[in-house]
Amino acid sequence: MDIKSVKIAGLTLVAIFFAACATEAPAPGFPQVSFSHLQPILLNVERIEVENRYVSPAARPNVEHQFPSSPAVVATNWGRDRLRAVGSSGVARVIVRQASVVEVPLKKSEGLKGIFTRDQSERYDAMIDMLAEIRDENGDVRVKVESRVSRSQTVPENTSLIKRETVWFEMTEAMMKDLNKTLEKQIRIHMKSWVR
């Protein structure tokens, strides 16, 4: 391979890298869903690990890859924003197990009624499932908490893309507010020996 080919291959990899990074940012006009404004939960562990295990099929009926803020990215943001390691051993792990949104076509009115009726054309069924656990220095799980939230929302036919994206954004934000509340409550109850 000559130097020119190596340079082209290198530039291609850089372009792919930046394109992949670009998918992590919310769509223009939508804020980043963050939890950094909330008081962090201090845990007596050496480090925090956040892992997204959900791999979107990136094809219908799944549509989470089209969201202005990916539910999986927002869920991993939660782990990075809310938990802080203040100890000298052990690890707290946050795992995003599911962050899917499925589009379900709805039956529309037919005939004359269909001409004068504005039906709900799609329903979006969203679900985020997360686990938080503490492992000791030997890697053994000492305690774990988990939470699953879901939302369903319909949209009328002829909904514009920006209105659809607004519905998606609001669904993600609402689910993460619920997850934040339930996970923090469980952590403070079941992981109280590690909370500082």
N, C-alpha and C positions, 0 to 999 in steps of 0.2 A: 504494500500500500504506500503510495507516495505522500509527500508532505501536504499537498493540496487536499487529497482525500481525507487525511487525518484531521485537517482543520475543518473541513465541511462536516465530518462526522462529529467532531467536538462541538461545533456550533449547533448542530441538530440536537445533540443531547442537552445542551444548555437551554435551547428553545423549549424542548419537551419538559425540562425541569421547571422552568418559569411558567409554562402553561399549566402544569399540575398544581403549582403553588397558587396560581390565580383562581383555581376552582375553590380554594379554601375561603376566599373573601366573599362577603355577601354581595348580592347584586346591587348595582348603583341605585341609590334612592332608599336603601334599607340599612338600618344601623346594624352593627355587629351585636349579636346577643351575647352579653358578658355578665359575669357575676362578681367582677372585681370590685364593685362598689359595696359589696356585702362584707361583713366581718369574716375573715378566714377562720376555719375550724383548725385549731392547732392540735396536732397529733404527736404523741411520743413515739415517733418512728424516725429512722435515719433518712428515708426518702419516700417520695410519692411517685408511683408509676401509673400512667394513664394509657389505656389500650383500647382501640376501636377494633372489635372483632367482626363488626357487621360489614359485609361487602355487598353493595347495591348491585342488582343485576343490570342497572342502567338501561332498562328496556321496559316497555309497558307490559303488564299493568302497573308496575312500580314507577313512581314519578319523583321520588325524593331527590334524585340527582338534578332535577330541574328547579328545586326550591332556591329562593334567594339566599337562604341560610340553611345549609345541609343539617338535618336533625342530628346526624352522627357527629359532625364537627362541633355543633353547639353543645352536645352532651359531653364531648371530651373537654371542651372549654370549662364546663362545670368542675370537673376534677382538678384542672390546673388552677382555676380561680379560687375555689372554696377551701381546698385542703393545703395545709402547710406542715412540713416535717420539722419538728423541734427536738427530736430525740437522737440517740446515738446507736440504736440498733433496730432491726426490723424494717418492714416495708408496708406501706398502705397502697393497695392496688385498686384502681377504678377501671371497670371493664364495661364497655358499651357492647351489649350482646345483640341488640336489635335496634334499628332506627329506620323503620320502613314506612312508606306511604304508598297505598294502592289506590288507583283510580278505578271506580266502579261505574260503568255507564248505566244511566237510569232510563226507564221506559218513558217515552214521550207520548203526548196525546196525539191521536190520529184524526184524519178527516177534517171536517169543518171546525171542530173544537180545537184541533191542533193549530189551525191558522190563527186563532184568537187567544191562545193560551201560551203563556211564557212558562214553560216547565223547568223544573230542576233537571239539568242534563247529566251531571256527574256528582258522585259522592267520593270524598277522599277519606279513607280509613288509615289513620296514622297510629303508630305505636313505637314507644321507646322503652327499652328494657335495660336496666343498669344494675351492676353489682359492685359493691365496695367491700374489701376484705383487708384484714391485717394478718401478715405472716411474720413469724418470728425469724431469728437469725438462721435457723435450720431450714427455713422454707415451709414450715408447717402452718396451716391456716389456724389462727387463734379465734377469730370471730369474723362473721360476714353479715352484711345487710344487703337487701335487694329491693328494687321497686320497679314497677311497670305501670306506665300511664298510656292512655289512648284518647284519641279524639276522632270524631267523624263530622264532616262538614259537607253540605251540598252547595253547588253553585248553579245559577240559572243558565239556560242556554244563551249563547251569544255574549258570555262574559269576556271582557277584554283581558289580555294577558296581564296587565298591571293589576287589575282587580283580583285576578286569580292568584297572582304572586302575593298580593296583600293578604288574602285568605290563608295561603300556605305559611306566610311569615307569622301571622297571628296564631295559627295552630301550633307551630313550633314553639313560639314564645309561651303560650298557655301551658303546653305539656311540660316545658322545662321549669316553669314556676311551680307546678305541682310536684315534679321530681325533686326540685330543690327543697321544698317543704318536707316531703316525706323522708328523703334521704338524711337531711339534717336531723330530723326528729329521731330516726332510727340510730344514727351514729351517736347522738348524745345519750340514748338509752342503752344500746347494746355495746358500744365501744367506750363507755364512760371511763373505764380504767385507763384508756389511752388519751382521752381528751384533756388538754391542758388549758 
